[in-house]
């Protein structure tokens, strides 16, 4: 039966009358509970996931897929094959259609036994009678797992998917969309309208319309989707609208979809039901649903806007799930929980255009300038100066109504509309605005208008952070300029200061050089007189052996002092650049041999073997004899000084063919650590600079060797190993007489040959100074110990006091301590700076020992500052003398120290009070008095013991017999026997 125009008029009236009854609403879903970015699946999975089911369902509703032989994926445009999948029932296989370019569509199925996609067998009824002659045009899913297969000749076959048998053949003619109703009737669309066919009776009914007055898409398609509800109502998806047909009454209700633009075409190809009777569909950016009451509701999402491709609700055994799957244009799959759906204020934002760019249906990228937060509040973010145009309506569907709007913060005035949709255009300044939308109801305007938040970001140069950054940069530039100016001024001041300091230092160096030159000249004058007077005394007056030794000591030390003065003067001249070269004609090896001979006596005295390797050259050379003597003398002096007794010092000299002079001085001394080798030629540097160093010196000898060698155009090298010795090699260029050809490098082969054949040099016998032991034995004179590391000074003190005292000598503090504890001298004279143990430590050890605590100690040293004297007296020294000293003063101080000990004897033996004794001596007297009191008490306890003797008393004092005798004699003037006898007599007198 065909509906005429009169009936269409009545239907339009019904539509208009029923339109006002719809109550459109909006709902919002929170962010998705799951997102899937890449979809690839196999049709042979035993338990397909919801994502795989969605892909199968979407493929059956028009979405093509690609197949790589193992897995199905999103369609690849580079592939020549398109696949669509159909799964009518969980117990049936998945049916597959394959479309190849230029070929009819094929029908396949997934064979779970063979695990592959298999064509239907040729012997089956479906292939034998129908598919062999006709290709598959389209495949539809019916209810209860049935398949409807449309052939190319428009015949419609009902196929059992399990047996592959054809149950019915229909000839409905050309159609586009097919839907099976619950009662088994078939609803399908044609180019002229909507038709329904009863498969059992073949009866057909049509709902016609005028194609010229009805919107349609390409190919004459007007109806894009059909959904027959359980109550019999038919949902029809059409261009820009949804129609609801009630077949029992013939009533049609039309819901117009709100259009983003006047030229928009919105349509859907499927309706997806849920368990509550709602039917979901997607159009563009919107997801909507038709309620069981026939109302249109819009679903918004709390995430950035993106065009929607399809929606899906997975079926379950008891119906459908509560999970809505949404596929967007970027091929991402989002899952939403329908149980979390909540109402949202009605504000159907249809389109947003910013500077001509649409944000709502942006199909290229995910649009982040328009999105909703978790509460459903929509927000638009634009830049200052942008033009923004809003297209909106208060309802989910399209209806004419009265509404008003305003942009709060931009204009306080409301703008009222009476139309289907509203359009507003603004160019707001930087800030935050609220677009308010209100509509009229029978009771008046809404109490709480719907709102849209618009955030306008300021232009970059108007932002706070930009201003802060600019101010920071300006401040930084100003700071940098000021700092740069300040640093430049500082640099100029520093440069001026350094120039001034450099000029001052140069002036000071000149003054020092002049001072050294003047003072050394002044030193030379008295030294010259001393040396000449010494020579005259030795020649004119017959002297004894001791006087001869003293004159020799004067002569030796005067020459030593003159040498030090000359070296200091040479250093000053080098600094000032005024050192002159005085070359004389001679034979350098013979000259060096003479310098070596000067050390024969010192080497013999220290029991050191001195070897010489070198043969005189017949040729004569020009060389500076003074500088060469200084170099060799300092090298030999160091070698002998740092070589212990029994060691060896070797000197080798060779003139090479170049010609050049090579000098090697080796020793078997203590060696130099590797870390000190780089500094060994620095001025005033000493490997051991402590007060207990074993060897004295000024630290300028090697520095002078280095500087003189360099000044002469040569070089000096050192090789050393700790504990094995050192080797110094000096290379100095020479000039033959009548030639100016110098040489810089020596012939190493010749020099090695010289070292391989050493010539032992036996020094002549010379008197040796006494350095240890007892100089005289005279029991009636006090015993004195001299502790001094300088042999000449030690011998000089011994010789000066030998007439009045017995003497002992020690070379360092450790030996001095041992001899003091062994011999118990009456007085000790000690230096402060000594190897192994200095004078301060020696005094502390002696004063702490009961057997030596009574011995007076006189410190004799060059450290004569106030602090040094105070430290020496604090550790317990009885007197302190600085160097240089006067022998008569020394003898007088020694005599006073011994007189003080004699007074001690009177006080200790008479047991008088200490009132007449100074406070410094009182503590010493109390300590010695305690010692004597302890001995007296021990004697009194054993007074009746007849075996009481000296050995018993020494054991009580923890001393040896000799130590006890020396200590008692020093404290009381009595021997141990006399002390015992006196104690007994005093006890008898008291009784």
C-alpha positions, 0 to 999 in steps of 0.5 A, a space after each residue: 500500500 502506498 501513502 499519498 500526499 494527503 497522508 504525508 500532510 497528516 504525518 507532517 502535522 503529527 510531527 509538528 504536534 509531537 515535536 514539543 513533547 521531546 525533552 532533549 538532555 546532555 550527558 557526559 562521560 568521564 575520561 576513558 578507562 582504557 585506550 588501545 592505539 594499535 589493533 591487530 587480531 587473529 580470527 582464530 583466537 579462542 577468547 576474542 577480546 572486546 577490541 577484536 569483537 569491535 573490529 569484527 562488528 565494525 567490519 560487518 558494518 562497512 569498515 574494510 580491513 587488511 590481511 597479512 596472512 596471519 592477522 587482520 589490521 586497519 585497512 592499508 590503502 596500498 593493499 589491493 584486497 579489502 576484507 569484511 568480517 561477519 560473525 552471526 553467532 558465537 557457535 558459527 564461524 566467522 564469515 569473510 568477504 574479500 573484494 579484489 580489484 576488478 573481480 567479484 566479491 568472494 565469500 570465505 570463512 575462518 576454518 578453526 581446524 585448519 587455522 586458516 581462511 578457507 573458501 566454501 567447498 564447491 560441492 555445497 549447495 550455496 556454491 553449486 547453485 548460486 555463487 558459481 554463477 553469481 558473485 556476492 553483492 552484500 552480506 547482512 546479519 540477521 537475528 538468531 544467527 542467520 545470514 542474508 546474502 544478496 547476489 549480484 542479480 538482487 536475489 536475497 538468500 537466507 543461509 544457515 551459517 553452520 550447514 551452509 545450506 540455503 533456506 529461502 530465496 527472495 526477490 525484493 528488488 534493488 535495496 540498500 539497507 537491510 534489517 531483520 525485525 524480531 518477528 522475522 520481517 525484513 525492513 529495507 530501503 529503496 530509492 523510493 522509500 522504505 519497504 517491509 517484506 514478510 518472508 513467510 507470505 511474501 507480502 510487501 508494504 511500502 512507505 513512499 516519499 518524494 525523492 526530489 524533496 528528500 535529502 539523500 547522499 550519493 547513489 540515491 541513498 536516502 535512508 542510511 541506517 535502520 533499527 527495528 526495536 523490540 516494541 516494533 518501532 523503526 528507527 530510520 537514519 537519514 540525512 541531518 535527521 532521525 525518524 521514528 516510525 510506529 508501524 501500527 499507527 503509521 505515525 512518524 516522528 522526526 528529530 532534526 539534528 543540529 547542524 554545525 554549519 548550514 551546509 553540513 550533512 550528518 548521517 549514521 550507518 548504524 544504531 547500537 542498542 544497550 541493555 536498557 533500550 537506548 540506541 546509540 549512534 555517532 554523527 561527526 563529533 557527536 555521539 547521541 542516543 535515542 531513549 525508549 521514550 524517543 528522546 534525543 540525548 547527546 553524550 559528551 566526553 571529558 577529553 580533547 575533541 576528535 571526530 568519531 568514526 563508530 561506537 560499539 557496545 559488546 554483546 554478552 550472554 545475558 544481553 549487552 555490556 555497560 561498556 561503550 567503545 568509541 573509535 576516533 579518526 586517529 584510529 584510537 579505540 577508547 572504552 567508557 563505562 556507561 554506569 558513570 554517565 551523568 547529566 550535564 548542563 544543556 549546551 550543545 556547542 555545534 561549531 567553534 571557528 578560530 581565525 577561520 579554522 573549525 575546532 569541532 570537526 577537525 579531522 586531522 589532529 586531536 584538537 586540544 583548544 576545545 575540551 571538557 574537564 572532569 566535571 563536564 565544563 567546556 573550555 576554549 583556549 585561544 590567543 589574544 587577537 584571535 577571532 572566535 565564532 560560536 555556533 550553539 543551541 540549548 538543545 540536543 536536537 534542532 528546534 526553534 526557541 527563544 534564548 539569550 546569551 552574553 560573554 561575561 567579562 566582555 559585555 554585560 548585555 544579553 543578546 536575545 535570539 528566536 531561531 534554530 541556532 545562535 551564532 556569536 562572534 568575539 575578539 576578546 582581550 587577554 583574560 578569562 571569560 564565561 559565555 552564558 547561554 539561557 533559554 525561556 521556559 513556561 515559567 521564565 528564564 533558567 535560574 542557572 544558565 549553561 556556561 562555556 569557559 573561554 581562556 584568552 592567552 595574552 600575546 607573548 609580549 603582554 604575558 607576565 612571564 615575558 615581561 619578567 623575562 624581559 626585565 630579567 634580561 634587561 637587569 642581566 644586561 645592565 648587571 653584566 655591563 656594570 659588572 663588566 665596567 667594574 671588572 674592567 676598572 678592577 683589572 685596570 687597578 689590578 694591572 696598575 697595582 701589579 705594575 707598581 708591585 713589579 716596579 717595586 719588586 724590581 726596585 727591591 731586587 736592585 736594592 737587595 742585589 746592591 745590599 748583598 753586593 755591599 754587605 758581601 764586600 764588607 764581609 770580605 774586608 774583615 775576612 781578609 784581615 782574619 785570614 791574613 792575621 791567621 797566616 801571619 800567626 802561623 808563620 811568626 809564632 811557634 805554637 803548640 799542637 792545639 794552637 795549630 789545630 785552632 788556627 787551622 779551624 779558623 782558616 777553614 771556617 773563614 774560607 767556608 764563610 768567604 765561599 758562602 759570601 761569594 755564592 750569595 754575591 753570585 746569586 745577587 748578580 745573576 738576579 740583577 743580570 750583572 754577572 760577568 764572564 771571566 774566561 781564562 786559558 787552561 786545562 779544565 780536567 786538571 783544574 777540576 782535579 785540584 778542586 777534588 783534592 780539596 775534599 780529600 781530608 774531609 772524605 778521609 775524616 768521614 771514612 768515605 772513599 773518594 774516586 776520580 776518573 778523568 785524564 788531562 787533555 793536551 789541548 787548552 780551552 777557554 773557560 770561567 774558572 771561578 764559575 766552574 770551581 763553584 759548580 764542582 765545589 757545591 756538587 762535591 760538598 753535597 755528595 760528601 755531606 749526604 754520604 754516610 761513613 763507609 760510602 763512596 763518592 765518585 767524580 768523572 770528567 771528560 772533554 768530548 770531541 765537540 768540544 764540551 765538558 761533561 762532569 759527573 758526580 755520584 754518591 752512595 748517599 741517602 738519595 732523593 725522593 722522586 717527588 723532590 727531584 723537580 724542586 731540588 734546584 729551587 732556591 732555599 729548598 731542602 728535602 728535609 726542612 724539619 728541626 731534626 734534619 740530619 744534614 745542615 745547609 742553606 739550600 742555595 748550593 744546588 740552585 747556584 749550580 743550576 743557574 750558573 750552568 744555565 748561564 754558561 749555556 749548559 745543562 744539569 741533570 739528576 738521577 736518584 734512588 732513595 737509599 742508593 744514592 744520586 748522580 748529577 751530570 753537568 754539561 758545559 760547552 767549551 771553546 778551544 783556544 783560537 776557536 769559537 765553536 761551542 758544544 752543548 751535548 757530551 759524548 755519552 759513549 766516552 763518558 761511560 767508558 770513563 766510568 767503567 774504569 775508575 781510578 781509586 784516589 788515595 787521599 794523603 793522611 791528615 789529622 782527624 778531629 775527635 768526634 766521639 768518646 772521652 777526650 780526657 780522663 781526670 777523675 777530679 774534674 766534672 764530666 761534661 757531655 757536648 751534643 752537637 751535629 757540627 763536627 768543627 763546632 763540637 771539637 771547638 767547644 771540647 777544646 775550649 773547655 777541656 782544661 777544666 772538664 772531662 768531656 763526652 761528645 755525641 753527634 745527635 740527640 739520640 746518641 746524646 740521650 744514650 750517653 747521658 743515661 749511661 755516664 750521668 754527666 755533671 752538665 750537658 751542652 746541647 744544640 737545638 737543631 740536630 738529626 734524629 732528635 732535636 734539643 727540645 726533645 732531648 731536654 724533655 726526655 732527660 728531665 723526665 728520667 729519674 737518673 738524669 733529671 738533676 743534670 743541668 742542661 745548657 742549650 747552644 743554638 743559632 735559634 736565638 729568638 725570644 720564642 725559641 729561648 722561651 720554649 727551651 726554658 719551658 721544656 726544662 733547660 737551665 740556660 740558653 745561649 745563642 750563636 755566635 757565642 763567646 767562649 769566656 761567656 760559655 765557660 762562665 755559664 757552665 761554671 754558674 750551672 755547676 755552682 747552682 748544683 753545689 748549692 743544691 747539695 747544701 740544701 738537700 743535705 741540710 734539709 733546710 726550707 726552700 725559702 732562699 730558692 727561686 720559684 723556678 728551682 723550687 720544683 726541681 729541688 722538690 723532685 730531687 728531694 722526693 728521690 732522696 726521701 724515698 731512698 732514706 725511707 727504704 734505708 730506715 725500713 731495713 735499718 737493722 738489715 746487715 746485708 744493706 749495701 750499694 747494690 741493694 740501694 741501686 735496686 731500690 732506686 731502679 738504677 745501675 750501681 754507676 748511675 746511683 753513684 753519679 746521681 748521689 754524688 751530684 745531689 749530695 756530694 756523697 757516695 752510696 756507702 756514705 749516704 747509707 752511713 749518714 742516714 744511720 747516724 742521723 737516725 741514731 742521733 734522733 734516738 
